[in-house]
Amino acid sequence: MEAKLKWIDGLTFAGAADSKHWVVMDTEESVGGHDGAAKPLELILLGLGGCTSMDVVSILRKMRVRVDKYELVLRAERSENHPKVFTSVRMEYRLWGPDLDLDKVRKAVDLSRTTYCSVSAMLSKAFPIEIEIAVNPKDGD
């Protein structure tokens, strides 16, 4: 895999990798950015969420489990001192659907965590990733 970044202005950059899809990154104005795009650390958290979400939905489809709605909430804790790295992440999988089988959902999440999600495999070497699963929670929970 190869990636290339181009400087736009201030601390705004656009980058593309093998897929050739450009992603813009920025930071807040107080440190020289334009506050016009996601920060690089946010993209890491989104990458983790995207990787595992694609796995879980795909695995559940293969299991013929009907999912009507899916959300993943990720909460990252960071160190107070520079570099302000993630010290832990908590992922809360929320799924809605008729007759969702919690055991099948757990299996899909576990397969993502232990076998398929390369982002999770990489990041779990640096900090703990906690998992919570909620099936058919009330909206807003």
C-alpha positions as CSV (number, residue, x, y, z in Angstrom):
1,M,0.0,0.0,0.0
2,E,1.2,3.5,-0.8
3,A,-0.3,6.8,0.1
4,K,0.5,10.4,-1.0
5,L,-0.4,13.6,0.7
6,K,-0.6,17.1,-0.8
7,W,-0.5,20.3,1.1
8,I,-3.4,22.6,0.4
9,D,-3.0,25.5,2.7
10,G,-2.3,26.3,6.4
11,L,-2.5,22.8,7.9
12,T,-5.0,21.4,5.4
13,F,-3.8,18.3,3.5
14,A,-5.4,16.0,1.0
15,G,-4.3,12.4,0.8
16,A,-5.0,9.4,-1.4
17,A,-3.8,5.8,-1.2
18,D,-4.2,2.8,-3.5
19,S,-8.0,3.3,-4.0
20,K,-7.2,6.8,-5.4
21,H,-10.0,8.3,-3.3
22,W,-8.9,11.7,-1.8
23,V,-9.4,12.4,1.9
24,V,-9.0,15.9,3.3
25,M,-7.5,16.4,6.7
26,D,-7.3,19.6,8.8
27,T,-7.1,20.9,12.3
28,E,-8.5,23.8,14.3
29,E,-7.8,27.4,13.5
30,S,-6.0,28.0,16.8
31,V,-3.1,26.0,15.6
32,G,-3.0,27.0,12.0
33,G,-5.7,25.0,10.3
34,H,-9.0,26.0,8.8
35,D,-11.2,23.6,10.9
36,G,-12.6,22.4,7.6
37,A,-12.1,18.6,7.7
38,A,-11.5,15.7,10.0
39,K,-8.3,15.5,12.1
40,P,-5.9,12.6,11.4
41,L,-6.6,11.0,14.8
42,E,-10.4,11.2,14.1
43,L,-9.7,9.3,10.8
44,I,-7.9,6.5,12.8
45,L,-11.0,6.1,15.0
46,L,-13.3,6.2,11.9
47,G,-11.1,3.7,10.2
48,L,-11.4,1.3,13.1
49,G,-15.2,1.7,13.1
50,G,-15.5,1.3,9.4
51,C,-13.3,-1.8,9.3
52,T,-15.2,-3.7,12.0
53,S,-18.6,-2.4,10.9
54,M,-18.1,-3.7,7.3
55,D,-17.0,-7.1,8.8
56,V,-20.0,-7.4,11.2
57,V,-22.6,-6.4,8.7
58,S,-21.1,-8.7,6.1
59,I,-20.8,-11.7,8.5
60,L,-24.4,-11.2,9.7
61,R,-25.6,-11.2,6.1
62,K,-23.8,-14.5,5.4
63,M,-25.5,-15.9,8.6
64,R,-28.8,-14.7,7.1
65,V,-29.4,-12.5,10.1
66,R,-31.7,-9.6,9.3
67,V,-30.4,-6.2,10.5
68,D,-32.7,-3.2,10.0
69,K,-30.5,-0.6,11.6
70,Y,-26.9,-0.6,12.7
71,E,-24.8,1.9,14.6
72,L,-21.3,1.8,16.2
73,V,-20.4,4.3,18.8
74,L,-16.6,4.6,19.5
75,R,-15.3,6.5,22.5
76,A,-11.6,7.0,22.7
77,E,-9.6,8.0,25.8
78,R,-6.3,9.9,25.2
79,S,-3.2,10.6,27.2
80,E,-3.0,14.1,28.7
81,N,0.6,14.7,27.5
82,H,2.1,14.8,24.0
83,P,1.9,12.8,22.0
84,K,-1.7,12.5,23.0
85,V,-2.2,8.9,21.9
86,F,-5.3,6.8,22.4
87,T,-5.0,4.9,25.7
88,S,-8.2,2.9,25.2
89,V,-11.2,2.7,23.0
90,R,-14.7,1.5,23.8
91,M,-16.9,0.3,20.9
92,E,-20.6,0.0,21.4
93,Y,-22.3,-2.0,18.6
94,R,-26.0,-1.2,18.4
95,L,-28.2,-3.3,16.1
96,W,-31.9,-3.4,15.5
97,G,-34.0,-6.0,13.8
98,P,-36.6,-8.7,14.3
99,D,-35.5,-11.8,16.0
100,L,-31.8,-10.7,16.3
101,D,-29.8,-13.5,17.9
102,L,-27.4,-12.0,20.4
103,D,-25.1,-15.1,20.1
104,K,-24.8,-14.6,16.3
105,V,-24.1,-10.9,16.8
106,R,-21.4,-11.7,19.4
107,K,-19.9,-14.3,17.0
108,A,-19.8,-11.7,14.1
109,V,-18.2,-9.1,16.4
110,D,-15.7,-11.6,17.7
111,L,-14.8,-12.8,14.2
112,S,-14.2,-9.2,13.2
113,R,-12.0,-8.6,16.2
114,T,-10.0,-11.8,16.1
115,T,-9.8,-12.6,12.4
116,Y,-10.8,-10.0,9.8
117,C,-10.4,-6.4,11.0
118,S,-6.8,-5.5,10.3
119,V,-7.3,-2.0,11.8
120,S,-8.5,-3.6,15.1
121,A,-5.6,-6.1,15.1
122,M,-3.1,-3.3,14.6
123,L,-4.5,-0.9,17.2
124,S,-5.2,-3.6,19.8
125,K,-1.4,-4.0,20.1
126,A,-1.2,-0.4,21.3
127,F,-4.1,-0.1,23.7
128,P,-7.1,-2.0,25.0
129,I,-10.3,-2.1,22.9
130,E,-13.4,-2.8,24.9
131,I,-16.6,-4.1,23.3
132,E,-20.3,-3.7,24.2
133,I,-23.2,-5.0,22.2
134,A,-26.8,-3.8,22.4
135,V,-29.5,-5.6,20.5
136,N,-32.7,-3.6,19.8
137,P,-32.0,-0.9,22.3
138,K,-34.5,1.9,22.7
139,D,-33.6,4.8,20.4
140,G,-31.5,7.3,22.2
141,D,-30.0,4.7,24.6
